[in-house]
Amino acid sequence: MSGALRTFGFWLANGTVGHPLLEGIDYSCIFREPSELEAAMAVYANVLRMDDSGQVLNARAAERRAAQHIRAYVDPTYVVDPPFQGWEVALHQPPGLDDPDPDAAMR
């Protein structure tokens, strides 16, 4: 999953996320609006699915849904199809300030 998140972050930052849906569309405004950047990341993470072995199953579909969210933000005439479901746009609680198990990655 970390590879999918890293790649999405790279595409998002360099302006190539969601091609062809966002091709030629300047969505740099989301970097000045932290809540919209947070929402785009949330859509991607909420839609992303893995199998039992940790293999990402739908990175392109998750990217497309996040791109639709961005497009709807920057283009008020754009209609998201199908409309977003609540679970896709949900903002889950952030992690706490202290790690319950700071050494978990070492195991």
C-alpha positions, 0 to 999 in steps of 0.5 A, a space after each residue: 500500500 505504501 507504494 500506491 500512496 507514495 505514487 499518488 502523492 507524487 502524481 498529485 504534487 507534480 500535476 499529473 493525477 487523474 489523467 485524462 480527467 484532469 489533463 490540462 486542468 490547473 488544480 494547484 489551488 488545492 495546495 492552498 486549501 488544506 482541507 481540499 488536499 486532505 479530502 482528495 487524499 481521504 477519497 484515495 485512501 478510502 477507495 483503495 483496496 488490498 487483498 489479504 496479502 497486501 496487494 493493492 487491487 484498485 489503485 487506478 480506480 482510487 485515483 480516478 475517484 480522487 481526481 473526480 473529487 478534485 475536478 468537482 472542486 475546481 470546476 463547479 459544472 463538473 458532475 461526479 458520476 456516480 455520485 460519491 457515497 459517504 464512505 468515499 469522502 469520510 474523514 476518519 480520525 487522525 492518529 494520536 500524538 503518541 504512538 501506542 507501539 512506536 516499534 511496530 514497523 521493526 517487527 
